[in-house]
Amino acid sequence: MTLLITVFAAIICTVIWYNNAPHSKMKIGILCLMYWGASLMWLVDAIFEYFELHAMYFNPAPVDMLNDFYLGLSVVAFGLIIWLVILLIQDPKGVIKEALFKKK
């Protein structure tokens, strides 16, 4: 479940990045790399878990699926938080700088 959630997030993010690639100021490429990295991590985890459990890997308990779902959503939310912090620190459009140094 975590693999599916992060792969969908990575695909959606990549499509948004690709559509805005020539003049993107929002640093969406960083978000794409984080989600693809998380997807790769969950893929490796799934491969090792499959070798450990074999056929039982495809019959998870409902509680395990719910926990994996919450973990996947947490990973996506944490990636968004990191991206927002990076975006606010770099301030590519100068919005924060303008708000801080605005003359009254």
N, C-alpha and C positions, 0 to 999 in steps of 0.2 A: 504494500500500500504506500509506503514512504517512497519507494522507487517511482511508482506511477505519479504521485503528486509532484515530486520534484522534476520528473521528465516533462510533465504537462506545463509546469511553471517555466521550465527552460525553453520549451518550444514556443510558448506564448511570448516570452521575453525576447527570444531570437527573432520572431516575426516582427515584433514592434521595433527592435533594433534595426533590422534589415530595411524596413520601410522608411526609417528616418536616418539611415546611415550617412548620407553625404553631409548633412548639416545638423547632426544631433549634438546638442549641448548638455543633455541630461545624464550623460555617463551611463547609458543603459548597457553598454558593453560590459561594464564591471558586474552588473547584476546578472547578465547572461553567463559570464564566467563562473560566478558563485553558484548559480543553479546547475550548470553543467558539471561543475566539480562535485556538488552534492549528489547529482544523479550518478556519476561515476562511482562515488563512494558507496551508494546504496546498491549499485549493480554488483560491485565486488562483494559486499555483504550478502547479497542474495545468492551469489554463486557459492560462497563458502557455506551458507546455511543449507543450500540444496545438497551439497556433498555430505553434510552432516545428517540431515533428516531424510533424504531421498524422497520417496513418494509422499511422506507426511508433510512435506513443505507446501504441497498444493491443497492441504486441508487444514488451514489454521482455525483456531478457536475464535469465536466472535469477539471475545475480550481482547485477544491479541490483535485482531484486525482493527478494533476501535483504538487501541493504544498506538498502533502503527499510523492510523489516520491522524490522530492528534499530534504525533511526532512529526509527520510530514507537514502538517499545517504550521507547526511550530518552526520548522526549518525554513519554510517559505516566509513566514512572518519575520524571523530573525534576519534572513537575507535582505528583506525590505528595509528593516531598521538599519542595518549596516550600510546599505545603499543610501538611505536618507541622510545618515550622519556624514558619509563621504560627500554627498551632494551639498549639504549645508556648509561643510568646511571649505570645499573648493569654490562654491558659489559661482558657477559658470555664467550666470546671467547678471550677476552683480546686484541682486535684489536685496540681500542682507546688508551688503556694504552701503547701498543707497539708503536703506532704512536706518542704519546706525549713524550715518553721517549727514542725515538730512537737516538742513538749516530750517529753523522755525521762523 
